[in-house]
Amino acid sequence: IRTTSKIMSYRAGIYKAIYDLKDYRLGSSPSAIQKNIMTANPNLSWNDAVFKAALNKGVADGDLVKNKNYYKLSPEYKKKLVDKIKPKKPSKKKWGPGKRRASAGL
């Protein structure tokens, strides 16, 4: 019997772990990130090479900032994250050039 379980990718797990750890000043160490991911996904079979490759790809893409051996979310990625979460304001309806509003008193 094959079970399909929803397992998050290493990259998504890394971003979520860094966000959850909230080490804004220095950043989060790889061991702390790993520990956070493993507690969130106990059934995950750990692959260190994939984890390190995901960290390096995040730095290369500009989503993560590496400071010595600590990683934190980049300001650009944080801005994208906030923009994604923030609800959009509904636009006001504009009356087009052939449509008129009916006047109330006339």
Secondary structure, 3 states (H helix, E strand, C coil): CCCCCCCCCHHHHHHHHHHHHCCCCCCECHHHHHHHHHHHCCCCCCCHHHHHHHHHHHHHHCCEEEECCEEEECHHHHHHHHHHHCCCCCCCCCCCCCCCCCCCCC
